[in-house]
Amino acid sequence: MYENIEEPVQVGAVFKGTAVKPKWFVWNNKKYTVKGVTYTWHSYEGEARLVNFSVSDGQGLYELSFNQKLLNWKLVRVWLE
């Protein structure tokens, strides 16, 4: 079951050309290392294009969103078992 979080987070990411790939993020003062990106898709929030990522740290699943207009990151959802 997913829990909606909708909180800003710090993310370390690699940018190559127009592509972006998250490597780690900090949530609730804990650093999570992204071990895999399971899915990537685009959406819009008003005029802002969002790049969304489903990522895993090897234990949990998380949904991160990068706002290309505001250049900020958000933890959208967390999968809870």
DSSP file (Angstrom, degrees, kcal/mol; ACC not computed):
  #  RESIDUE AA STRUCTURE BP1 BP2  ACC     N-H-->O    O-->H-N    N-H-->O    O-->H-N    TCO  KAPPA ALPHA  PHI   PSI    X-CA   Y-CA   Z-CA
    1    1 A M              0   0    0      0, 0.0    79,-3.5     0, 0.0     2,-0.3   0.000 360.0 360.0 360.0 134.8    0.0    0.0    0.0
    2    2 A Y  E     -A   79   0A   0     77,-0.2     2,-0.5    79,-0.1    77,-0.2  -0.646 360.0-154.6 -86.2 142.4    1.3    3.4   -0.9
    3    3 A E  E     -A   78   0A   0     75,-2.8    75,-2.0    -2,-0.3     2,-0.3  -0.981  20.3-127.6-113.3 125.6    1.4    6.3    1.6
    4    4 A N  E     +A   77   0A   0     -2,-0.5    73,-0.3    73,-0.2    72,-0.1  -0.563  35.0 166.3 -72.1 130.7    1.3    9.8    0.1
    5    5 A I  E     -     0   0A   0     71,-3.2    71,-0.2    -2,-0.3    72,-0.2   0.784  10.4-176.6-110.1 -55.1    4.1   11.9    1.5
    6    6 A E  E     +     0   0A   0     70,-0.9    70,-0.2    69,-0.5    71,-0.1   0.906  33.2 142.3  53.6  50.0    4.3   15.0   -0.8
    7    7 A E  E     -A   75   0A   0     68,-1.9    68,-3.3     0, 0.0    -1,-0.2  -0.936  55.8-110.6-121.3 143.3    7.3   16.5    1.0
    8    8 A P  E     -A   74   0A   0      0, 0.0     2,-0.3     0, 0.0    66,-0.3  -0.462  42.0-176.3 -66.2 143.2   10.4   18.4   -0.4
    9    9 A V        -     0   0    0     64,-1.1    64,-0.5    -2,-0.1     2,-0.4  -0.955  29.6-112.6-137.9 157.1   13.6   16.3   -0.2
   10   10 A Q  E     -E   26   0B   0     16,-0.9    16,-2.3    -2,-0.3     2,-0.4  -0.755  38.6-170.9 -85.6 137.1   17.2   16.8   -1.0
   11   11 A V  E     -E   25   0B   0     -2,-0.4     2,-0.6    14,-0.2    14,-0.2  -0.996  21.5-148.8-134.5 135.1   18.4   14.6   -3.9
   12   12 A G  E     +E   24   0B   0     12,-2.3    11,-3.6    -2,-0.4    12,-1.6  -0.913  35.4 169.8 -96.2 125.2   21.8   13.9   -5.3
   13   13 A A  E     -E   22   0B   0     -2,-0.6     2,-0.5     9,-0.3    -2,-0.0  -0.937  34.4-129.7-139.1 157.4   21.4   13.3   -9.1
   14   14 A V  E     -E   21   0B   0      7,-2.5     7,-2.1    -2,-0.3     2,-0.5  -0.934  20.5-159.5-107.8 128.2   23.5   12.8  -12.2
   15   15 A F  E     +E   20   0B   0     -2,-0.5     2,-0.4     5,-0.2     5,-0.2  -0.930  12.9 175.5-108.4 127.9   22.5   15.0  -15.2
   16   16 A K  E >   -E   19   0B   0      3,-2.5     3,-2.1    -2,-0.5     2,-0.4  -0.917  65.9 -50.1-134.4 107.5   23.7   13.8  -18.6
   17   17 A G  T 3  S-     0   0    0     -2,-0.4     0, 0.0     1,-0.3     0, 0.0  -0.538 122.8 -23.7  63.9-123.1   22.4   15.9  -21.5
   18   18 A T  T 3  S+     0   0    0     -2,-0.4    -1,-0.3    -3,-0.1     2,-0.2   0.441 120.6  97.3 -97.1  -1.0   18.6   16.2  -20.9
   19   19 A A  E <   -E   16   0B   0     -3,-2.1    -3,-2.5     2,-0.0     2,-0.4  -0.615  52.9-167.1 -90.4 148.8   18.5   13.0  -18.8
   20   20 A V  E     -E   15   0B   0     -2,-0.2    -5,-0.2    -5,-0.2    -2,-0.0  -0.989   5.2-172.6-133.9 143.1   18.5   13.0  -15.0
   21   21 A K  E     -E   14   0B   0     -7,-2.1    -7,-2.5    -2,-0.4     2,-0.1  -0.951  20.8-133.5-139.5 117.1   19.0   10.0  -12.7
   22   22 A P  E     +E   13   0B   0      0, 0.0    -9,-0.3     0, 0.0     3,-0.1  -0.459  21.8 178.0 -69.7 140.1   18.6   10.2   -8.9
   23   23 A K  E     -     0   0B   0    -11,-3.6    11,-2.5     1,-0.5     2,-0.3   0.679  65.1  -9.4-111.7 -31.8   21.4    8.6   -6.9
   24   24 A W  E     -EF  12  33B   0    -12,-1.6   -12,-2.3     9,-0.3    -1,-0.5  -0.977  56.6-161.8-158.9 162.1   20.4    9.3   -3.3
   25   25 A F  E     -EF  11  32B   0      7,-2.1     7,-3.3    -2,-0.3     2,-0.5  -0.988  15.6-133.9-148.0 156.3   17.8   11.4   -1.3
   26   26 A V  E     +EF  10  31B   0    -16,-2.3   -16,-0.9    -2,-0.3     2,-0.4  -0.950  27.7 168.4-114.3 124.9   17.4   12.6    2.3
   27   27 A W  E >  S- F   0  30B   0      3,-2.6     3,-1.4    -2,-0.5   -18,-0.1  -0.997  70.1  -5.2-138.0 130.3   14.1   12.2    4.0
   28   28 A N  T 3  S-     0   0    0     -2,-0.4    -1,-0.1     1,-0.3     3,-0.1   0.895 129.5 -57.5  52.1  44.7   13.4   12.7    7.7
   29   29 A N  T 3  S+     0   0    0      1,-0.2     2,-0.4    -3,-0.1    -1,-0.3   0.672 115.6 114.3  62.9  20.2   17.2   13.3    8.3
   30   30 A K  E <   -F   27   0B   0     -3,-1.4    -3,-2.6     2,-0.0     2,-0.5  -0.980  61.4-136.6-122.7 134.3   18.0    9.8    6.8
   31   31 A K  E     -F   26   0B   0     -2,-0.4     2,-0.5    -5,-0.2    -5,-0.2  -0.775  16.8-163.3 -92.0 128.6   20.0    9.3    3.6
   32   32 A Y  E     -F   25   0B   0     -7,-3.3    -7,-2.1    -2,-0.5     2,-0.5  -0.949  10.9-142.8-112.0 126.4   18.6    6.7    1.2
   33   33 A T  E     -F   24   0B   0     -2,-0.5     2,-0.7    -9,-0.2    -9,-0.3  -0.789  17.0-130.8 -90.3 125.8   20.9    5.3   -1.6
   34   34 A V        +     0   0    0    -11,-2.5    23,-0.3    -2,-0.5     3,-0.1  -0.665  29.4 174.3 -78.7 114.2   19.0    4.7   -4.8
   35   35 A K        +     0   0    0     21,-2.7     2,-0.3    -2,-0.7    22,-0.2   0.642  66.2   7.7 -94.0 -18.2   20.0    1.2   -5.9
   36   36 A G  E     -B   56   0A   0     20,-1.5    20,-2.4   -13,-0.0     2,-0.6  -0.954  54.5-141.4-163.8 143.8   17.6    1.0   -8.8
   37   37 A V  E     -B   55   0A   0     -2,-0.3    18,-0.2    18,-0.2     3,-0.1  -0.943  21.0-178.6-103.2 115.8   15.2    3.1  -10.9
   38   38 A T  E     +     0   0A   0     16,-2.6     2,-0.3    -2,-0.6    17,-0.2   0.718  64.7   2.5 -91.3 -21.8   12.3    0.8  -11.7
   39   39 A Y  E     -B   54   0A   0     15,-1.2    15,-2.8     2,-0.0     2,-0.4  -0.959  56.2-164.7-163.7 144.5   10.2    3.2  -13.8
   40   40 A T  E     +B   53   0A   0     -2,-0.3     2,-0.3    13,-0.2    13,-0.2  -0.998  19.0 158.2-134.0 137.2   10.4    6.8  -15.2
   41   41 A W  E     -B   52   0A   0     11,-1.9    11,-3.5    -2,-0.4     2,-0.3  -0.971  30.2-122.9-152.3 165.7    7.6    8.9  -16.6
   42   42 A H  E     +B   51   0A   0     -2,-0.3     2,-0.3     9,-0.2     9,-0.2  -0.842  30.1 160.4-113.1 148.7    6.6   12.6  -17.2
   43   43 A S  E     -B   50   0A   0      7,-1.9     7,-3.4    -2,-0.3     2,-0.4  -0.893  29.5-115.9-150.2 179.9    3.6   14.6  -16.0
   44   44 A Y  E     -B   49   0A   0     -2,-0.3     2,-0.5     5,-0.2     5,-0.2  -0.966  11.4-167.9-129.7 144.4    2.6   18.2  -15.6
   45   45 A E  E >  S-B   48   0A   0      3,-2.6     3,-1.8    -2,-0.4     2,-0.4  -0.892  78.1 -54.2-124.9  96.1    1.8   20.4  -12.7
   46   46 A G  T 3  S-     0   0    0     -2,-0.5     0, 0.0     1,-0.3     0, 0.0  -0.591 121.8 -21.2  65.9-126.3    0.3   23.5  -14.3
   47   47 A E  T 3  S+     0   0    0     -2,-0.4     2,-0.4    -3,-0.1    -1,-0.3   0.559 117.5 102.3 -87.9  -9.8    3.0   24.6  -16.7
   48   48 A A  E <   -B   45   0A   0     -3,-1.8    -3,-2.6     1,-0.0     2,-0.5  -0.597  66.6-139.6 -82.4 130.6    5.8   22.8  -15.0
   49   49 A R  E     -B   44   0A   0     -2,-0.4    19,-2.6    -5,-0.2     2,-0.4  -0.758  19.1-155.4 -86.8 131.7    7.0   19.5  -16.5
   50   50 A L  E     -BC  43  67A   0     -7,-3.4    -7,-1.9    -2,-0.5     2,-0.6  -0.879  10.1-152.7-109.2 139.1    7.7   16.9  -13.9
   51   51 A V  E     -BC  42  66A   0     15,-2.5    15,-2.8    -2,-0.4     2,-0.3  -0.964  22.2-160.6-107.3 119.4   10.1   13.9  -14.3
   52   52 A N  E     -BC  41  65A   0    -11,-3.5   -11,-1.9    -2,-0.6     2,-0.4  -0.792   7.7-168.4-107.3 143.2    8.9   11.1  -12.0
   53   53 A F  E     -BC  40  64A   0     11,-3.0    11,-2.5    -2,-0.3     2,-0.6  -0.993  17.9-153.7-132.8 133.4   10.9    8.2  -10.8
   54   54 A S  E     +BC  39  63A   0    -15,-2.8   -16,-2.6    -2,-0.4   -15,-1.2  -0.950  36.2 176.9 -98.9 119.2   10.0    5.0   -9.0
   55   55 A V  E     -BC  37  62A   0      7,-3.0     7,-2.6    -2,-0.6     2,-0.4  -0.845  22.3-152.4-127.8 159.7   13.1    4.1   -7.1
   56   56 A S  E     -BC  36  61A   0    -20,-2.4   -21,-2.7    -2,-0.3   -20,-1.5  -0.978  14.0-163.3-130.4 144.7   14.3    1.4   -4.7
   57   57 A D        -     0   0    0      3,-1.3   -24,-0.2    -2,-0.4     4,-0.1   0.194  66.5 -92.9-103.4  12.5   17.0    1.4   -2.0
   58   58 A G  S    S+     0   0    0      2,-0.5     3,-0.1   -22,-0.1   -24,-0.1   0.199 122.1  45.3  95.5 -14.7   17.0   -2.4   -1.9
   59   59 A Q  S    S+     0   0    0      1,-0.3     2,-0.3     0, 0.0    -1,-0.0   0.633 113.6  27.2-125.4 -37.7   14.4   -2.5    0.9
   60   60 A G        -     0   0    0     20,-0.0    -3,-1.3    21,-0.0    -2,-0.5  -0.809  66.1-124.8-128.2 167.1   11.6    0.0    0.1
   61   61 A L  E     +C   56   0A   0     18,-0.5    18,-2.7    -2,-0.3     2,-0.3  -0.936  29.6 179.0-114.2 138.3   10.0    1.6   -2.9
   62   62 A Y  E     -CD  55  78A   0     -7,-2.6    -7,-3.0    -2,-0.4     2,-0.5  -0.959  23.4-140.1-137.9 150.4    9.7    5.4   -3.3
   63   63 A E  E     -CD  54  77A   0     14,-2.6    13,-2.9    -2,-0.3    14,-1.0  -0.965  23.1-174.3-115.3 118.1    8.3    7.8   -5.8
   64   64 A L  E     -CD  53  75A   0    -11,-2.5   -11,-3.0    -2,-0.5     2,-0.4  -0.815   6.2-160.1-108.3 150.1   10.4   10.9   -6.5
   65   65 A S  E     -CD  52  74A   0      9,-2.2     9,-1.9    -2,-0.3     2,-0.5  -0.997   4.1-158.5-134.7 130.6    9.4   13.9   -8.6
   66   66 A F  E     -CD  51  73A   0    -15,-2.8   -15,-2.5    -2,-0.4     2,-0.8  -0.943  11.9-147.2-110.1 119.6   11.7   16.5  -10.2
   67   67 A N  E  >> -CD  50  72A   0      5,-3.0     4,-2.0    -2,-0.5     5,-0.8  -0.767   7.1-163.6 -86.8 110.7   10.1   19.8  -11.2
   68   68 A Q  T  45S+     0   0    0    -19,-2.6    -1,-0.2    -2,-0.8   -18,-0.1   0.691  86.5  48.9 -71.8 -18.2   12.0   21.0  -14.3
   69   69 A K  T  45S+     0   0    0    -20,-0.4    -1,-0.2     1,-0.1   -19,-0.1   0.908 123.3  28.5 -84.8 -47.2   10.6   24.6  -13.9
   70   70 A L  T  45S-     0   0    0      2,-0.1    -2,-0.2     0, 0.0     3,-0.1   0.582  98.5-134.3 -89.6 -11.5   11.4   25.2  -10.2
   71   71 A L  T  <5 +     0   0    0     -4,-2.0     2,-0.3     1,-0.2    -3,-0.2   0.898  60.9 126.3  57.4  45.2   14.3   22.8  -10.2
   72   72 A N  E   < - D   0  67A   0     -5,-0.8    -5,-3.0   -62,-0.0     2,-0.3  -0.900  51.2-132.7-130.8 163.6   13.2   21.1   -7.0
   73   73 A W  E     - D   0  66A   0    -64,-0.5   -64,-1.1    -2,-0.3     2,-0.3  -0.818  15.4-170.1-115.8 151.4   12.5   17.5   -5.8
   74   74 A K  E     -AD   8  65A   0     -9,-1.9    -9,-2.2    -2,-0.3     2,-0.8  -0.999  24.2-134.1-140.6 139.5    9.6   16.0   -3.9
   75   75 A L  E     +AD   7  64A   0    -68,-3.3   -68,-1.9    -2,-0.3   -69,-0.5  -0.866  30.6 177.7 -88.0 114.0    9.1   12.6   -2.3
   76   76 A V  E     -     0   0A   0    -13,-2.9   -71,-3.2    -2,-0.8   -70,-0.9   0.932  54.0  -3.9 -87.5 -52.0    5.6   11.8   -3.5
   77   77 A R  E     -AD   4  63A   0    -14,-1.0   -14,-2.6   -73,-0.3     2,-0.4  -0.966  50.5-152.2-145.3 157.9    4.8    8.4   -2.1
   78   78 A V  E     -AD   3  62A   0    -75,-2.0   -75,-2.8    -2,-0.3     2,-0.5  -0.996  23.6-126.8-130.2 137.0    6.4    5.5   -0.2
   79   79 A W  E     -A    2   0A   0    -18,-2.7   -18,-0.5    -2,-0.4     2,-0.4  -0.746  27.5-167.4 -85.2 124.0    5.3    1.9   -0.5
   80   80 A L              0   0    0    -79,-3.5   -20,-0.0    -2,-0.5    -2,-0.0  -0.924 360.0 360.0-111.7 135.6    4.5    0.4    2.9
   81   81 A E              0   0    0     -2,-0.4    -1,-0.1   -79,-0.0   -79,-0.1   0.424 360.0 360.0 -99.7 360.0    4.1   -3.4    3.4
